[in-house]
């Protein structure tokens, strides 16, 4: 029996040329990677903001309950924190009577940091602030 003769083509190992990616495709890939990274960063930031907001809401609810038990206008208030930053509110009144000493600008800033409506008369805004703090409305 004779063995078939191998042809040179059959003996040479098969090699495939390396695939080259066009420059446009590389740019698209890099842009896609960047977009994915940006989307992940945005998602992480959004989750962090939600966590700050949720913790601030919880902190403020506890403070409101504590403040709701104050009967003396000079009783020390438990301060609230910003819904936006989670940090203590600046110019927060120390007592219920100190709410009357706040300027309209200060009231608006506190209401803004509590993510609450800032419309109406000055007296309406003071009452809204009292409610946000957890105090009872001033009887008419």
N, C-alpha and C positions, 0 to 999 in steps of 0.2 A: 504494500500500500504506500502510496506516495502522499506526502502532505502538501496541501496547496501552498503555493509560494505566496509569501506576504508581500504586498505591494508597499512601496515607501509611504504612501498616504496612510495606509492602515497602521503602520508602525509608529508614526509620529504622534506624540501626545496632543490631544486637543486642547487648545488654549483659546480662551475668549478674551478679546480686548477689554480692558477696564472700561466700565461705563462712565461717561463723563456727563455731568449735569450741567446744562446750560446756565450761564450766569443769571439769567432771568429767573430760573427755577430756584437757584441758591438764594437770591434776594427774596423771593416769595417765601421760602422756607424760613429765612431769618426773620422776616416781617411777621410770619405766622407765629414763630416762637415768641417774638416780642409781644405780640397781641395776647397770646396765651398767658405769658408772665404778667402782663398788665391786668388782664382779667382776673387772675388769681390774686394779685395784690389788691385790686378793687374789692374783691369778695372778702378778703381778710380784713380790710379796713372797714367794710360795711358791717361785718360781724363784730368787730371791736367797738364800733359806734353803738350798735344795738346792745352790747354788753354794758357799756358805760351808761346808756340810757336806762336800761332795766335796773341796774344797781342803784342809780340815782332815784328812780321811782320808788324802789323799795325803801331806801333811806328816808326819802321825804314822807312816805306813808307812816313810817314809825314816828318821825318827828311830828307829823300832824296829829297823830293819836296823843302823843305826849302833850302837845300844845292845846289840845281840845280840853284838857283837864285844868287848865289855868283859869282861875276865877279873878285873881287880883290883876288889875291893869299894869302893875309894876312887877308881876311875876316874870321870871327869866324864861324867854322862849328858847326852844330847841331849834337851832338854825337848819334851814333847808340847803340843799346843794343844787347846782346847775344841772339841768337835764342834759345839756349839751356837752359839758365837760366833766361832770361828776365832782367838781370842786366846790368848796364852800362859797356861798354867795357873798359878794362884797356889799357893804353897807346894809347888811341884814339887821333889822331892828332887834335890840336886846330885849325889849318888853313890848306889850301891846300898846302902851301909851306912846312909845317911840315911833309907831307907824305914822302918827300925826305930824311928826317932825321931818319925815322924809319929803324930799322935793318930788315933783312930778317926774322929773328925769330919772331919779333914783327908783321910783315906783315902776316906771316903764322898763327900766333895765332889769329889775328883779322879775317882773312879769315875763319879759322876753326870755330870760334865762330859765324860767319855769315852763316855757313854751305855752304861754297862756295869752289869751286875747288882751289887747291893750287899747281898747276903744271905750268911748263913753266919757262922762265927766270925770273930773279929778276925784270927786267923792266916790263915784262908782268904781274907779280903779283902786282906791284905798280899800273899799269893801271887798273887791275881788282879791286883793292881796291878803286881807284878813282871812278870807275863806281858804285861799291857797295855803296859808300858814297853819290852818286848822282851828282858828278862833271862831267863836260864835259871832253872828252879825250883831252890830250895835242896835239895840232896840230904838225904834223911832219915837 
